[in-house]
Amino acid sequence: QQELLGKGYASNERIIRLINDLLNVSRVEEGKFGFEFNKTDFQEVLDAAVGNVEGLIKKSHQQLTVKKPANLPQVCLDKEKMIMALQNLLGNATKYTPEYGKVEVKIEVDKQNLHVKIKDQGVGIPQADQPKIFTKFFRAANAVKLETEGTGLGLFLAKNIINKHNGQISLKSEEGKGTEVSFSIPLEHS
């Protein structure tokens, strides 16, 4: 009975995540994905996003390293939305990295921008799929074969959130060798 209840619970959680993603996509498309920009310590965003994927990292015996300045700056951003974007990117990195693999987060700051790179040792994205990777409902063919959970909405949402922060997002990937997703956001929102 406990096993049956556990499976039912996991199934419900997947459906809730899917519905939330669909609602967020709908809000983005209708221009109703409200943003509230405030000065926020980026360390709080990082800690929340890492905390939300820690269970997956531990379950897969992965190593997560974070390289960053000793003190991260205050950034004008929507804290909840930025946590969602960073969590989606970290979630993908852990989901597609094999057991005992490594995920690396590197944060740098210059006078105007905060730069984040998330590098994994995952399956990588086929060259032909890369131009479509930030589109709605798209999942690379090799990701679908792995049968990992996913709606194809996480990168779409992350890109929209980064863009609303006047930022840029890009990726470099090689099939079988991993992916590096990079984004930059200005320290001040204009």
N, C-alpha and C positions, 0 to 999 in steps of 0.2 A: 504494500500500500504506500509506503514511504517513497519508494522508487517511482511509482505512478504519479504521486503528488509532485515530486520533484520535476518530472518531465512536463507535467501540466503547468507548473509554475514557470519553468524555462520557456515554454511555448508562449505563455501569456506575456512574459517580459519581452520576447521578440516582437510580438504583435504591438505592444505598447510603444516600443522604439520605432517601429515602422510607421505607426499612426502619428507619432510626434514628428518624425522626419517629414512625412507628407504634409502635415499642417504647417510646418516651418517653410517648406518649399512653396506652398500655396501663399503664405504670408509674404514671402520674398517676391513672388511674381505679381502680387497685387499691390506691392509697395507698402504693406502693412506690417512689415517685420520691424517694429519700432526699435530705435536705437536711442540709448541715453548715455551720452559721453561725459565722463568724469575723470579727473586725475586719479589714477590707480597705480599702486605699486605692482609692477609686472611680476614680481616674485609671488604675489598672491594668486595671480592667474596661472603661473607655471605650477605652483604647488597643488592647486585644485585640479588642473588637467592631469597631472601625473598621478595624483591620488585616485582619480576616476579610472585609470587604466592599470593601476598597481596589481589588482587581482589577476588580470590577464597575463601580466608580465611574470608574476610568481608562478602561476599555473603552468606557463611554458618554460620556466626556468631560464628566462632571458636575463640579460644584463643590460640595464639602462644606465647610461652615463650622461651627465649634464655638465657641459663646459660653459661657464658664464663669468661675467665680471663679479667681483665680490659683492657689489651693491648694484642691483638693477634699478633703473630710474623709474620715476613716476611717468606714466604715459596716459595721454588723454584717450580713453577708449570706453567701450561698453563692456564691462567686466564679464557679465554672463554670456554674451555673444562670443567674446574672445576666448573664454574658457571652452565653449562649444566647438569653436574652430580648431583650437589647439588639441582638444580631446579627440576630435575626428581624425586629425593628422597622426597623433600618437597611436590611436586605436588601429589605424591602417598599418602603421609601421610594425606594431606588435602582432597583429593578426596574420600578416604575410611573411613574417620572419619565422624560420623554423625554431623548434625547441633548442635551447641553449645558445641561441643566436644573440646578436648584439644590436641595440638601438642606441643611436647617439643623438643628443640634442646639443646644438651649439648656438649660443646667443652672443651677439656682438652689438655694441652701441656706438654710433658716431654722433656728430653734433645734431643731426636732424632726425635720424631714424634708428629704430630697433630692428635688428636682423635676426631671424630664427631659421636654423637649418635642422631638419630631422632626417637622419640617414639610417637606413635599415639594411639588413642582410637578407631581404626577402626575395621573392620570386622574380621581382622586376616586372616592368611593363613592356610588352612587345612594342617595337618602334611604330608599327601601323596603328596601334591603339592610343598612342600618346596624345595626338591632337584632340581626341574626344574625351580625355580623362576627366575634365572638369565639367562635363555636361551631365544633365539630369538623367538618372537611371542607368548610366553607363558603367559596366564592369568589364574589365579586360578579360579576354577569353581564358587566359591561364588562371585568373582568379576564380572564375566560375568553375573551372575544372577542379580546383582545390576544395570546392564545396564549403568555403568559409561563409559565415553569415555576412550579409551585406545587402543594402538596398540600392546602391549606386547613387546615393544622395549625399553622402558625407563630404566628398570633395566639392560637389556643387555648392553646398551650404558654406563650406569653409571659404571658397573663392568669393562668394557673395559677401560674407562677413568681412574678409580682408579688404575687398574693394570698397565697402562702405566706410572703412577706416582710412580711405585714400591710400591704400597699400597695394602691393603687387605680390602675386604668388606664381611660382613656377616649379617645374620638376625636371630632374635628370634621372634617367633610368636605363638600365641595361638588363635585358631578360636573363634571369639566372644569377644576376650579380647584385641585385638590390636597387633601391630607389632613394633619392635625396629630394625632399620637398623643401623649398625655401620660400620664406615670405618676409617682407619688410613693411613696417608701418611707421608713419611719422610720429615723433614724440608728442607733437602738438596737432590736434585735429583742427583743420580749417574749414 
